[in-house]
Amino acid sequence: MKKEDKTQAQQLQESLSYKKRNYYERADKAERDAIFAYAEGYKTFLDAAKTEREACDYAEAEARKNGFTPYCLGDALKAGDKKYLINRGKSIMLFRVGTKDPETDGFRIIASHIDAPRIDIKQNPLYEEGGMSLLKTHYYGGIKKYQWTAIPLALHGVAVLRDGTVKKVCVGESADDPVFYINDLLPHLGADQMAKTAGKVIEGEQLNVLVGGLPYPDASVENRIKLNVLNILHEKYGMCEEDFLSAELSAVPAFAARDVGFDRALVGAYGHDDRVCAYPALTALLQNESEHTVIVVLADKEEIGSEGTTGMQCRLFEDLMEEIASALKANVRKVRAASKCLSSDVTAAFDPAFSEVYERANAAFLSCGTCMNKFTGARGKSGSSDASAEFVGEVRRMFEKEGVVWQTAELGKVDAGGGGTVAKFIANLNIDTVDLGVPVISMHAPYELISKADLYSNYKAFLAFMK
């Protein structure tokens, strides 16, 4: 309907009301093509980066291709420098030094995480029972344990041998690789199991990964299936059983990222949370020439509270800010106060199958663009930084100027639950911070779902923020 054909009330309603709109409906053919093309690179990243170590390796390789060089604390810096700092192989900070005054302009920071829920292998894991050899595990992050049974799994990680040699492990991703498996109980014998609550249907100690069933060909020894597995590990990696003590091995879904739906508008994959934000942050930094000093943080350990030496609570990020400020002869306290951050983590997409836990007016919808969460936390905003109205308004103007399609949401109904991100740890440094990320269906499941439109919107939002 043309504007001149609309009534005054219709025009007033259009100008004053807020309504989320599907990005695909707004996009012309050229932009739709760009949305779909961008998703192809993202799918490649997902399949190559199923652990934080692999994501870190991928980011480093892409950074080097784009002229970034390694940085050590204390190195001299100047405007135009493109650097990256790897922390223990499991997190990475990339930055481009800008020309603007850091004390008045601050830094533009985007922080995402590259760890994801998974099944970690215990330090003394290997045993034999019932004609099988299995690995004992300890799950990592918030999962529904029953979702991880009876699916193909791949084994990723590193083993540090007695002599200090580091062996990378990745089995289950190639078509000719074997996969691994967590057993479930057949329904014929599952009456008692099915009577339990969902949280108890599978217990943590039942998440044991099946890794072998062939006995070593010598009847003179016991536990021949276990011995055969050990022999294979020794031949392939030089491992003995004791080397599990200094290994970090994880079982992850052996699924590839795939288009979903007849129209291919969606992507199904393991690890959207939070690599669907990490990838746009990385590519935006590599492709953007900004006058601002820009830092992209791809952190570890968010799924277990951002703890430890590679999590966002580690002092290394604070140290890096101080080193950059010092190199530019700026007061780091003034720099932090002037800096701005997008804590880029996913949010829950409205799901009509479970509509009772969402409040529609404040829910994120697939394909309506990247989503800002002014606050996260649980129930009474507990554990949230709650961004100021002024900063939200500033980001809003950035997006409007650059034509970014975006939406806002809360993480479900007020008393339905909630969640947290790294936002509060950055905000604690006196840096204005707000959460912005992609809506996800089936978050923390072995196979999650996102919209290609929201992925691309996230990328455009980062470009606008850096600009």
C-alpha positions in Angstrom: 0.0 0.0 0.0 1.3 3.4 -1.0 1.8 6.0 1.7 -0.8 8.3 0.2 -3.4 5.5 0.3 -3.0 5.0 4.0 -5.2 6.6 6.6 -3.8 9.0 9.1 -4.1 6.3 11.8 -2.3 3.8 9.7 0.5 6.2 9.0 0.7 7.1 12.7 0.8 3.5 13.7 3.6 2.7 11.2 5.7 5.7 12.4 5.2 5.1 16.2 4.9 1.4 16.6 7.7 -1.2 16.9 7.5 -4.5 15.1 10.1 -7.1 14.3 10.4 -8.0 10.7 11.9 -11.0 8.9 15.3 -10.1 7.4 14.7 -12.3 4.4 11.6 -10.2 3.6 13.6 -7.0 3.7 16.6 -8.3 1.7 16.8 -7.9 -2.1 18.2 -10.7 -4.3 21.8 -9.4 -4.0 21.6 -9.3 -0.2 20.0 -12.8 0.0 22.9 -14.1 -2.2 25.4 -12.4 0.2 23.6 -14.0 3.2 23.8 -17.5 1.7 27.4 -17.1 0.5 28.6 -15.9 3.9 27.0 -19.0 5.5 29.2 -21.3 3.3 32.3 -20.0 4.9 30.8 -20.3 8.3 29.9 -24.0 7.8 33.5 -24.7 6.8 34.6 -23.0 10.0 32.2 -25.1 12.1 33.4 -28.4 10.7 37.1 -27.4 11.2 36.7 -26.0 14.7 34.7 -28.4 17.0 36.9 -27.6 20.0 38.3 -24.3 21.4 41.8 -25.5 20.4 40.8 -26.0 16.8 38.9 -22.7 16.7 42.0 -21.0 18.0 44.1 -22.7 15.3 41.6 -21.6 12.6 41.5 -18.0 13.8 45.3 -17.9 13.8 45.6 -19.2 10.2 43.0 -16.8 8.9 44.7 -13.9 10.8 48.1 -14.7 9.2 46.5 -14.8 5.8 45.3 -11.2 6.4 48.6 -9.8 7.6 48.3 -10.3 11.3 51.4 -11.2 13.2 52.0 -12.7 16.7 52.2 -10.3 19.7 54.0 -10.8 23.0 53.2 -8.7 26.0 55.6 -5.7 26.0 56.1 -5.6 22.2 56.2 -2.1 20.7 53.0 -1.1 18.9 52.0 1.7 16.5 48.9 2.7 14.6 48.1 0.3 11.8 49.6 -2.8 13.5 47.6 -6.0 13.2 48.4 -8.5 16.0 47.2 -11.6 17.8 47.9 -13.1 21.1 47.2 -16.8 21.7 46.6 -18.0 25.3 47.7 -21.6 25.9 46.4 -22.7 22.6 42.7 -22.4 23.7 41.8 -18.7 23.4 43.0 -15.9 21.2 42.8 -12.1 21.2 43.2 -10.3 17.9 43.6 -6.5 17.6 44.1 -3.7 15.1 45.7 -0.5 16.4 43.7 2.5 15.2 44.5 6.2 14.8 42.0 7.7 17.2 43.0 9.0 20.6 42.5 5.9 22.9 41.9 8.1 26.0 38.9 9.9 24.4 37.7 7.2 21.9 38.7 4.1 23.9 38.8 0.7 22.2 36.0 -1.2 20.4 35.8 -4.7 21.8 33.9 -7.8 20.7 34.1 -10.8 23.0 32.8 -14.2 22.0 33.6 -17.7 23.2 34.8 -20.7 21.3 34.2 -23.5 23.8 31.0 -25.5 23.6 29.2 -28.2 25.7 30.7 -31.6 25.1 31.8 -34.9 26.8 35.3 -34.7 28.3 37.3 -37.9 28.8 38.5 -38.5 32.4 42.2 -38.7 33.3 42.1 -42.5 34.1 39.3 -43.5 31.7 39.9 -46.8 29.9 38.3 -50.0 31.0 36.8 -53.2 29.7 33.5 -54.8 30.5 30.8 -56.8 28.8 32.8 -57.4 25.6 33.5 -53.7 25.1 36.2 -51.2 25.9 35.0 -47.8 27.0 36.2 -44.4 28.2 34.9 -42.9 31.4 33.8 -39.2 31.0 32.9 -36.0 32.7 30.5 -33.8 30.7 31.4 -30.2 30.1 28.8 -27.4 30.3 25.1 -27.5 30.6 23.7 -30.4 28.7 20.6 -32.6 28.6 22.6 -35.8 29.1 20.1 -38.1 27.4 20.7 -36.2 24.1 24.2 -37.5 23.9 23.5 -41.2 23.8 23.1 -43.3 20.6 24.7 -40.7 18.2 28.0 -40.9 16.3 30.8 -39.1 18.2 34.3 -38.0 17.2 37.3 -37.8 19.5 39.2 -34.5 19.5 42.0 -33.1 21.6 45.7 -33.5 22.6 47.8 -36.0 24.5 51.0 -34.9 26.2 53.3 -37.9 26.3 55.8 -38.7 29.1 58.6 -36.9 27.3 56.6 -33.8 26.7 55.7 -34.5 23.1 52.2 -33.2 22.2 50.1 -35.4 20.0 46.9 -34.0 18.3 44.0 -36.4 18.2 41.1 -36.1 15.7 39.2 -39.3 14.9 35.7 -39.6 13.6 35.4 -36.7 11.2 36.6 -38.3 7.9 34.4 -40.6 5.9 36.8 -43.5 6.4 37.3 -42.9 10.2 35.6 -44.9 12.8 33.2 -43.1 15.1 32.5 -43.6 18.8 29.3 -44.1 20.7 27.5 -43.8 24.1 25.1 -46.6 24.8 21.4 -46.2 25.6 18.9 -48.7 27.1 16.5 -50.4 24.6 12.8 -49.4 25.2 11.9 -53.1 25.8 13.8 -53.0 29.1 13.4 -49.3 29.8 10.2 -49.1 31.8 12.0 -48.0 35.0 14.3 -45.7 33.1 11.4 -43.9 31.4 9.7 -43.4 34.8 12.5 -41.1 35.9 12.7 -37.4 35.3 14.5 -36.2 32.2 17.5 -35.1 34.3 17.9 -38.7 35.7 17.1 -40.8 32.6 20.9 -40.9 31.9 23.3 -40.2 34.8 26.7 -38.6 34.3 28.6 -41.8 35.2 26.6 -43.6 32.4 28.0 -41.4 29.7 30.8 -43.8 28.8 32.2 -43.7 25.3 32.5 -47.0 23.5 35.9 -47.3 21.8 36.5 -50.9 21.1 35.3 -54.5 20.8 38.1 -56.6 19.3 40.4 -58.7 21.6 44.1 -58.5 21.3 45.2 -61.8 19.6 46.9 -63.4 22.6 44.8 -65.4 25.2 47.6 -65.3 27.8 46.5 -61.8 29.0 43.4 -60.4 30.6 41.4 -57.4 29.4 42.4 -58.1 25.8 39.9 -55.6 24.3 41.3 -52.8 26.4 44.8 -54.0 25.5 44.0 -53.9 21.8 42.8 -50.3 22.1 46.0 -49.3 24.0 48.0 -51.0 21.3 46.2 -49.0 18.6 46.8 -45.8 20.5 50.4 -46.6 21.0 50.9 -47.4 17.3 49.2 -44.2 16.1 50.2 -41.7 18.8 52.9 -43.3 20.9 50.6 -43.3 23.9 50.5 -45.6 26.9 47.7 -45.7 29.4 49.5 -43.4 31.7 49.5 -40.6 29.0 45.8 -40.2 29.6 46.8 -38.4 32.8 48.2 -35.5 30.8 45.6 -35.5 27.9 42.7 -33.3 27.1 40.3 -35.4 25.0 36.7 -34.6 24.2 33.9 -36.5 22.5 31.9 -34.2 20.2 29.1 -35.0 17.7 30.5 -36.4 14.4 27.9 -34.4 12.5 28.8 -32.0 9.7 27.2 -28.6 9.4 24.2 -28.8 7.0 21.6 -26.6 5.4 18.2 -27.3 6.9 14.8 -27.0 5.2 13.7 -27.2 1.5 14.7 -23.5 1.1 18.1 -23.9 2.9 17.4 -20.8 5.0 18.7 -22.4 8.2 21.9 -24.2 9.3 22.1 -27.2 11.6 25.4 -28.0 13.3 27.2 -28.7 16.6 28.7 -25.7 18.3 26.6 -22.7 17.1 26.9 -21.6 20.8 29.0 -19.6 20.5 30.9 -20.0 17.2 28.0 -18.4 15.4 29.2 -15.2 17.0 33.0 -15.9 17.0 33.1 -16.4 13.3 31.5 -13.0 12.4 33.6 -11.3 15.0 36.8 -12.8 13.4 35.8 -12.1 9.8 34.6 -8.5 10.5 37.9 -7.7 12.1 39.9 -9.2 9.2 37.9 -7.3 6.6 37.4 -4.0 8.4 39.7 -0.9 8.2 38.7 1.1 11.2 40.1 4.3 12.7 39.3 2.8 16.1 41.5 0.4 18.0 39.6 -2.8 17.8 40.0 -6.0 19.9 38.3 -9.3 19.2 38.4 -11.8 22.1 37.7 -15.5 21.4 37.6 -16.9 24.9 37.5 -20.3 26.4 35.6 -21.7 29.4 32.5 -19.6 29.1 30.3 -22.7 29.4 31.6 -23.4 32.9 31.7 -19.8 34.2 34.7 -18.3 32.3 37.1 -19.6 35.0 40.8 -20.5 34.7 43.7 -19.2 32.7 41.9 -19.2 29.4 38.5 -17.9 30.5 37.3 -14.3 30.5 38.0 -13.9 34.2 41.7 -14.4 33.6 43.7 -11.1 33.9 45.3 -11.5 30.5 42.6 -9.4 28.7 43.1 -6.7 31.3 46.9 -7.0 30.8 46.6 -6.7 27.0 44.5 -3.5 27.3 47.1 -2.0 29.6 49.9 -3.0 27.3 48.2 -1.4 24.2 47.4 1.7 26.2 51.0 2.0 27.5 52.4 1.5 24.0 50.2 4.4 22.8 51.2 6.5 25.8 47.7 6.5 27.2 46.3 6.2 30.7 44.6 2.7 30.7 42.0 3.8 33.2 40.8 6.5 30.8 41.0 4.1 28.0 38.8 1.5 29.8 36.2 4.2 30.7 36.0 5.3 27.1 35.9 1.8 25.6 32.8 0.0 24.4 32.1 -3.7 24.1 29.7 -6.1 22.5 29.6 -9.3 24.5 28.6 -11.5 21.6 26.8 -14.6 22.7 23.8 -16.5 21.5 20.3 -16.2 22.8 17.2 -18.4 22.8 15.1 -18.3 19.7 11.3 -18.6 20.1 10.2 -22.1 19.5 6.5 -22.8 18.8 6.8 -26.3 20.2 7.7 -24.8 23.6 6.0 -21.5 23.5 5.0 -21.6 27.2 8.5 -20.6 28.3 8.7 -17.5 26.1 7.1 -14.1 26.5 6.4 -13.3 22.8 6.8 -9.5 22.9 10.3 -9.9 24.3 11.4 -13.1 22.6 14.0 -13.5 19.8 12.6 -14.8 16.5 14.5 -16.7 13.8 15.5 -14.6 10.8 14.6 -11.2 12.4 18.3 -10.3 12.8 21.0 -10.4 15.4 19.5 -10.0 18.9 20.5 -7.5 21.7 20.0 -8.7 25.3 20.1 -5.6 27.5 20.5 -8.0 30.4 20.7 -11.7 30.8 21.0 -13.4 34.2 18.3 -15.4 36.0 15.0 -14.3 37.3 15.7 -11.0 39.1 18.5 -10.2 36.6 20.9 -12.0 38.9 24.3 -12.4 37.4 23.8 -9.8 34.7 25.6 -6.5 33.9 22.4 -4.8 32.6 23.6 -2.3 30.0 22.7 1.4 30.5 19.9 3.0 28.4 22.5 5.5 27.1 24.8 2.8 25.7 21.9 0.8 24.2 20.8 4.0 22.5 24.3 4.6 21.2 24.6 1.1 19.7 21.1 1.5 18.3 22.2 4.6 16.4 25.2 2.8 15.1 23.0 0.1 13.6 20.5 2.4 12.2 23.2 4.4 10.4 24.6 1.3 8.8 21.2 -0.4 8.0 21.7 -3.3 10.4 18.6 -5.5 10.9 18.4 -6.4 14.6 16.0 -7.2 17.4 15.9 -7.3 21.2 14.9 -10.1 23.6 15.1 -11.6 27.0 16.2 -15.2 27.6 12.7 -16.6 28.2 10.0 -15.7 30.7 11.1 -13.9 33.9 10.8 -17.0 36.1 11.4 -19.7 33.4 15.2 -19.7 33.9 18.0 -17.7 32.4 21.6 -17.7 31.5 24.9 -15.8 31.6 27.6 -14.5 29.3 31.0 -12.9 29.6 29.4 -9.4 29.7 29.7 -8.9 33.4 33.4 -9.6 33.5 34.1 -6.9 30.9 31.7 -4.5 32.5 33.5 -5.0 35.8 36.5 -3.2 34.2 34.4 -0.1 33.8 33.7 -0.7 30.1 30.2 -0.2 28.7 29.0 -3.6 27.6 25.9 -5.2 26.1 25.1 -8.6 24.8 24.5 -9.1 21.1 24.2 -12.4 19.4 22.3 -14.9 17.2 19.1 -16.6 18.3 19.5 -20.4 18.5 17.0 -23.3 18.5 17.9 -26.3 20.7 20.8 -24.5 22.3 23.3 -26.9 24.0 22.0 -29.9 22.1 24.4 -32.0 20.0 22.8 -30.4 16.9 21.7 -26.8 17.1 19.8 -24.6 14.6 20.3 -21.0 13.4 19.2 -18.8 10.6 21.6 -17.7 7.9 20.0 -14.3 7.9 20.8 -13.8 11.6 24.4 -15.0 11.1 24.9 -12.4 8.4 23.1 -9.7 10.4 25.5 -10.4 13.3 28.4 -9.9 10.9 27.0 -6.6 9.6 26.4 -5.4 13.2 30.1 -6.0 14.1 31.2 -4.0 11.0 28.9 -1.2 12.1 30.2 -1.3 15.7 33.9 -1.3 14.5 33.2 1.6 12.1 
